[in-house]
Amino acid sequence: MAIPDYQTIILPLLKFEGDKDEHSLREASDILAQEFYLTGDERKELLPSGRQEVFHNRVGWARTYLKKAGLLDSTRRG
């Protein structure tokens, strides 16, 4: 499976965050990677800058847009 874009990640992320517990971005990325059946290579694929994994970056953008829409609260950094 190809790495999903951030729009595809939004609903599963919202469902994951729906338990009202605090979750780190890394925890959300790990759980969602399993949900999307990403391979180890897909999980490790880096952005062109070489500084961050593509999937982790997309989960971060999905979370950012959910916060801006008022659907998630930002209680702490990370």
PyMOL commands that set and color helices and strands:
alter all, ss='L'
color gray80, all
select helices_A, chain A and resi 6-17+25-35+40-44+54-68
alter helices_A, ss='H'
color red, helices_A
deselect
rebuild
show_as cartoon
